[in-house]
Amino acid sequence: PFPPSDFDPLKALAPDRTWLVPRRGTYQRLVALADQNARHLLESFRIESFESEERAEDPVYALGRDLGLTVVPRSFVCIDISTNQGRDTVGSLVWFEAGRPKKSEYRRYRIRGPDIGDTTPQPGAGARTAPADDTEKRLLDDFAAMREVVTRFIGRRTEEGKAMPDLIVVDGGKGQLRAARDGLADAGASALPVVSLAKREEEIFVPGRRESLRLSARSPALRLLQRARDEAHRFAVTYSRKRRAQRTLTSELLDIPGIGEKRRRALLERFGSLAGVRLATPEEIAALPGFSLTLADRVLEAVKR
């Protein structure tokens, strides 16, 4: 924050008050929150002033109308879960503001648990029998991951005193929607609107609605949801692949005599991936702390097998 150009006239309106421009800490966060709320209010005035035809073309307004929301979803997030046969499971969250991506608010989540084979009932989920096959295990893992991401996201926003989005969108069907609602309940934010978008038929599932919502392929609201869903998927897949590459590099390198966790980390930080190590020269590897030309040759021989 910085003082406005008309700061002196403002101070003259209330000379008995102390005027501050906080630059850090709690008061700075409160000022940022007030600024965001003011921008939201201004945007709502702009949208409500549209003529009916103009409003129909505005995807943000159309989204709120088609979903039956009580507020225009000026800000919303979309969450996607990516997994590789139950491994390297990650979550991604993308934030859209006024219909556009706000990349400073994107978040990635390394899923902490439960493990894919954990069949212990989660709170509110009811008892389950052991999964019958790998497909059901992956579904259980996907639902648990969705619940975890929603809970962690809301918990962190609350802890930091940041504004909540007007809507949460999750990639998936009824199961993912149920998991997201459980996550909101865990975080004490059950009132926050949430819907899911299932890709195969582009169905929208809304809590309390028995039938799915199907919008026209030309609907500006559906196109906005698809754009957010595809962006969240791209973000999740990119992170999952990075995690998989790191895991592969770890397992390959730790099998080499003389390579422990510290040297493995040095290789990863310097070359980024197993492919990067394969392309390195012995001299480049030997230049790292704790490496010699003999050890560099041993590393290259192992990774090029």
Buried (B, 14 or more C-beta within 10 A) or exposed (E): EEEEEEEEEEEEEEEEEEEEEEEEEEEEBEBBBEEBEEBBEEBBEEBEEEEEEEBEEBBBBBBBBBBEBEEBBBBBBBBBBBBBEBEBBBBBBBBBBBBEBEEEBBBBBEBEEBBBEBBEEBEEBEEEEEBEEEEBBBBBBBBBBBBBBBBBBBBEBEEEEBEBBBBBBBBBBEBBBBBBBBBBBBBEBEEBBBBBBBEEEBBBBBBEEEEBBEBEEEBBBBBBBBBBBBBBBBBBBBBBBBBBBBEBBBEBBEEBEEBEEEBBEBBBEBBBBBEBBEEBEBEBBBEBEEBEEEBBEBBBEBBEE
